Amino acid sequence: MDLELRHLRVVCAIAEAGSLTRAAASLSMTQPGLSAQLRRIEAMLGGSLFDRRQAGTVPTPFGELVLSRARAILPGIDGLLADTARAAPRTTAPDRVRIGSVGAPLIGHLLLAVRELMPHSEVTSRCRYAPAALLDDLVAGRLEAAVLGDHPGQELPSPEGVMLQPVVTEPVFALLPTAHPLTAQEEVSLDQLLDEDWAVPRPDGDRTREYWSSVCAHTDRRPCAPYEAEGRQLIEIVRAGLAVSLCQATFIEVPGVAVRPLSGNPLWYRHILAWRRDGPLAAHGAAIRRRVTDGYLDTCAVGPVYARWRERHPHEAKLAGTGDRPTEPVALPGCQ
């Protein structure tokens, strides 16, 4: 893991708050999640940054050194980002639409919708794993729109100037090797998965791994996760029969891996569209959302496992759409 600016921001936030609990609240993280991240930062830097005392956290001499450098670096970086954000509208062509996306099935539908509604615009895209980074790009004017996602209890903030439009909250499914005995079942339980080795995303990309662990903790068990990977690498580890994992319900089965619903639907994922309120997509928001929602439904139909799940649970995965659809996302089991 390489040192990143966000790691320095975490260290400064802990020092300013004087406790991990208060710092976690200011960073919209859980205290255990922040503690784990701090341990990784300390391991990367090679020393303890804070003394944990009953009254709070106090920087060690080594921590004071890191803080002094971080406090010297961050204002310059923030100034650079602010200057480029102000300059971006003057240097960006008015017919250019830059779109970002997490790993989700909506990006293709969003690109098609923008190209259809704004045929003379130059449309570009780039993908990142963490939704928070894309949200920062939207706020700073480096993107006009993005496909984001979050989990219950980890809802993304709604920054000023950015419109967040939920599309749907869907269940999280199990990802298994096709030769695994659990594939003979229509559904698998979380307890059954916890008997296996897991492949999981890296902890600093986004909060997915933290969410999985928090839900598993309700069973008084945690996944044994010897394999850390994302995207194609994670799929290959599962395909090799080395581990199981979790995936979005819209994941299309490929040779060597199988998707199965989790009994009781203990985990959920919310798909979100986002765009700048002063950007070129604002005038087309309702039409874009409608087209992307229709595209999502087409994707649901392609995956037989998710299509069968939707037939058996017609009232659990509700679209947050327009017209005859609910205008707000509904409360779903596990989403409170």
Order of alpha helices (4+ residues) and beta strands (2+ residues): alpha-alpha-alpha-beta-beta-alpha-beta-alpha-beta-alpha-beta-beta-alpha-beta-alpha-beta-alpha-beta-beta-beta-alpha-alpha
